[in-house]
Amino acid sequence: MGTRKKAASKSTGRTASGIPSFEELGKLIEKFKLPGIDIAAIVESQRKDMEALAEANREAYEGIKALAQRRNEILQESLVQWQEALKDVTGADALTKRAEMAAKGVQQAAAIFRELAEMEAQSRSKVWKVLQDRFQENLVNLQKLLQPK
């Protein structure tokens, strides 16, 4: 059954979800033969827009994945550190050790928060750059179309 769908999509020019492909839409629009409109350029522009969105989604996914992995690493490291610290908090100087451990914990938490915030900002920046670049390309194309001939 899967091979029939693939064969049908190749013969009809539709995607697996049943949506017409860019090529099929271009052929359909060309039938209207609108003067002064470059249908191929419009279809190509839309294809590039979809590629930019797909790339932005990939970047966002990779950023979220990296952030989650780092959070898991931090959690594992913290658990190991706490286990080690708990071994050393017995005896006469236990109160001093606990205070030092608490101060160190606060410093670590601040550093971890900064690191994760930087990772998130970098991820957002990459996604935004992909979208901005495509938007700038669209503006350049629009300016070319609006130039008097």
Secondary structure, DSSP 8 states (H G I E B T S, - for coil): -HHHHHHHHHHHTB-TTS-B-HHHHHHHHHTT--TT--HHHHHHHHHHHHHHHHHHHHHHHHHHHHHHHHHHHHHHHHHHHHHHHHHT--STTHHHHHHHHHHHHHHHHHHHHHHHHHHHHHHHHHHHHHHHHHHHHHHHHHHHHHS--
